[in-house]
Amino acid sequence: MWINSEYLYWKIQDSPKIVPLVVQGPVVPDGTPVLGLPNYETVLGGKKLNNNWRSGAKFSLGSWLDNECCLGVEASYFFLSRDSHTKSVSSNGLLGSAFLTIPFFDVTTDLESSAAVAIPTNFAGRADLKVSNYMRGVELNLFTTISTSCDRRIGLLGGLRFWKFVESLTLDTDSPYVPPNPTDLFLTHDRFQVKNNFFGGQLGANIDYF
C-alpha cells in the first residue's frame, strides 16, 4: 500500500461580469429606470471579479492487488480552499449625501424599474456584496502494468472522476430612517448559488522512472 499527499497552489478562471447591482446619481422616484441615464454610475457590480491564487491539497491511497504488482487500485481526494470577495457601498442619508438605488427588471410589467437604498434627508443605506467559490473532487482508478524494466514501468489506468465547483453571490441592504423621520428599518437579502458537478470516466497512461 501507499499514501501520497500533494500541496496545490492554483488559480481558476475569474468570475463572470456581475450585472449592475447598485447605482448612484440624482434622486428619482422608486420605479424609475436609471441604467444608462446621464450622471448615473454603477457603484456595486457591473464588473468581473478576479479569483486569487489559493492553496489546496490532494491525498491519495493505493494498493497493489497482486504479488507481481501488475494490477492496482488508487483513490484520491482533492480540495481547493474557498475564495471570497466582499464589497460595500453606503450613504449616511444626510443632506447632500449620495442617492443609491437598485435597478431591476419588473416581471409584472416587463419593464425596467428601481428601488431606493438611500435617499438624502429620508433614510440612510448600505449594500454589501459577497461572492465566494470553492472546488472539490474525488477519483477512483484501476491500473495495470504493461511493461517493466530495471529503470521504468509503463502502465495503463482507467476509472471514474467526480468534480464539483460551487459559487455563490449574496447582496444585503440595510436602510434605516434618519431623524426627524420616525424610527424604521428596511432590510433585504438576496442569495444566488450555482453548483457545477462533473461525473465521468477517464483513461490514461503513466510512466514511472526509478
C-alpha positions in Angstrom: 0.0 0.0 0.0 1.0 3.6 -0.3 -0.3 7.0 0.8 0.6 10.3 -1.1 -0.1 13.9 -0.3 0.4 16.9 -2.5 0.2 20.7 -1.9 -1.8 22.6 -4.5 -1.5 26.2 -5.4 -4.0 27.0 -8.2 -5.8 29.9 -9.8 -9.1 29.4 -11.5 -10.9 31.4 -14.2 -12.1 34.8 -13.0 -15.8 35.1 -12.1 -18.0 36.5 -14.9 -19.1 40.1 -15.1 -21.7 40.8 -12.5 -24.8 42.8 -13.5 -25.2 46.4 -12.1 -26.5 45.9 -8.5 -26.4 49.5 -7.0 -26.2 52.7 -9.0 -25.6 56.3 -7.7 -27.0 59.5 -9.2 -29.7 62.2 -8.9 -32.7 61.4 -6.8 -35.6 59.9 -8.7 -38.9 58.2 -7.5 -39.0 54.5 -7.0 -39.7 52.6 -10.2 -37.8 55.0 -12.4 -35.4 53.3 -14.9 -31.9 54.6 -14.2 -29.4 52.4 -16.2 -27.8 54.4 -19.0 -29.1 57.8 -17.8 -26.6 60.7 -17.6 -24.9 61.4 -14.3 -25.5 57.8 -13.0 -22.7 55.4 -12.3 -22.6 51.8 -11.1 -21.0 51.7 -7.7 -21.6 48.0 -6.9 -21.5 45.2 -9.5 -21.0 45.8 -13.2 -17.6 44.2 -13.4 -16.0 40.8 -13.2 -14.2 39.6 -10.1 -10.6 38.3 -10.2 -10.2 35.0 -8.4 -7.0 34.9 -6.4 -4.3 32.2 -6.3 -5.2 29.9 -3.4 -4.0 26.8 -1.6 -5.3 23.3 -1.6 -4.3 19.7 -1.2 -4.6 16.2 -2.8 -4.5 13.0 -0.9 -4.2 9.5 -2.4 -4.4 6.0 -1.1 -3.5 3.0 -3.2 -2.6 -0.7 -3.1 -1.4 -3.5 -5.4 -3.9 -6.3 -5.8 -1.4 -9.0 -6.7 2.0 -10.1 -5.7 3.5 -9.2 -9.1 2.5 -5.6 -8.8 0.7 -5.7 -12.2 -2.8 -4.7 -11.0 -3.6 -2.0 -8.6 -6.2 0.4 -7.3 -6.0 4.0 -6.1 -8.5 6.5 -4.6 -7.8 10.2 -4.2 -9.5 13.3 -2.9 -8.6 17.0 -3.5 -9.9 20.4 -2.5 -9.3 24.0 -3.3 -9.9 26.4 -0.4 -12.8 28.9 -0.5 -12.1 32.3 -2.1 -14.3 35.3 -1.1 -14.7 38.8 -2.3 -16.7 41.4 -0.3 -17.5 44.9 -1.5 -19.8 47.6 0.1 -21.3 50.9 -0.7 -23.1 53.2 1.7 -24.7 56.7 2.2 -25.5 58.3 5.6 -28.8 59.8 4.4 -27.9 63.4 5.4 -28.5 66.4 3.2 -26.1 66.3 0.2 -25.3 62.6 0.7 -25.4 60.1 -2.2 -28.7 58.7 -3.6 -28.4 54.9 -4.1 -30.8 52.7 -5.9 -31.0 49.1 -7.2 -32.0 48.7 -10.8 -34.1 45.6 -11.6 -36.4 44.1 -14.2 -40.1 44.1 -13.1 -41.6 40.8 -14.3 -45.1 42.1 -13.6 -44.8 44.9 -16.1 -42.0 43.6 -18.3 -40.2 46.9 -17.8 -37.0 48.2 -16.1 -37.6 49.5 -12.6 -35.6 50.6 -9.5 -35.8 50.6 -5.7 -34.0 53.1 -3.5 -31.4 52.0 -0.9 -30.6 55.5 0.4 -32.3 58.9 -0.1 -30.8 62.1 1.3 -32.8 63.5 4.3 -35.1 60.5 4.3 -33.1 57.3 5.0 -29.5 56.1 5.0 -28.5 53.0 3.2 -25.8 50.3 2.9 -25.4 47.5 0.4 -22.9 44.6 0.9 -21.9 42.2 -2.0 -20.2 38.9 -1.3 -19.0 36.4 -4.0 -17.3 33.2 -2.9 -16.4 29.9 -4.6 -14.7 26.6 -3.8 -13.8 23.3 -5.6 -13.8 19.6 -4.5 -13.1 16.3 -6.3 -12.6 12.6 -5.9 -11.5 9.8 -8.3 -11.1 6.1 -8.2 -8.7 4.3 -10.7 -7.6 0.8 -11.6 -4.3 0.5 -13.3 -2.2 -2.3 -14.8 1.4 -2.6 -15.7 2.1 -3.4 -19.4 5.9 -3.2 -19.5 8.6 -3.2 -16.9 12.4 -2.9 -16.9 15.1 -2.2 -14.4 14.6 1.6 -14.6 11.0 2.2 -15.6 7.4 0.9 -15.5 4.7 1.7 -18.1 1.1 1.2 -17.2 -2.5 2.0 -18.2 -5.2 3.3 -16.0 -9.0 3.7 -16.1 -11.6 4.9 -13.6 -14.2 7.4 -12.5 -13.9 11.1 -11.6 -16.2 13.5 -9.7 -15.5 17.2 -9.8 -17.6 19.9 -8.0 -17.4 23.6 -8.2 -19.7 25.9 -6.2 -20.1 29.7 -6.5 -22.5 31.9 -4.6 -23.4 35.6 -4.6 -25.2 37.4 -1.8 -26.5 41.0 -1.7 -27.7 42.5 1.6 -29.1 46.0 2.1 -29.8 48.0 5.2 -31.9 51.2 5.0 -32.6 52.9 8.4 -34.6 56.2 8.5 -32.7 59.3 9.7 -34.1 61.8 12.2 -36.5 63.5 12.4 -38.2 60.7 10.5 -39.8 58.0 12.7 -37.6 55.1 13.6 -37.8 52.4 11.0 -35.6 49.9 9.2 -35.8 48.1 5.8 -33.7 45.1 5.2 -33.3 42.9 2.1 -31.3 39.7 1.5 -30.7 38.1 -1.9 -28.7 35.0 -2.5 -27.8 33.1 -5.6 -25.8 29.9 -5.9 -24.6 27.8 -8.8 -23.3 24.2 -8.5 -21.4 22.6 -11.3 -20.9 18.8 -11.0 -18.9 16.7 -13.4 -19.2 12.9 -13.4 -17.2 10.9 -16.0 -14.9 8.1 -16.8 -11.2 8.6 -17.6 -8.5 6.6 -19.4 -4.8 7.3 -19.3 -1.2 6.0 -19.2 1.7 6.6 -16.9 5.4 6.0 -17.0 7.5 5.7 -13.8 11.2 6.0 -13.8 13.3 4.6 -11.0 
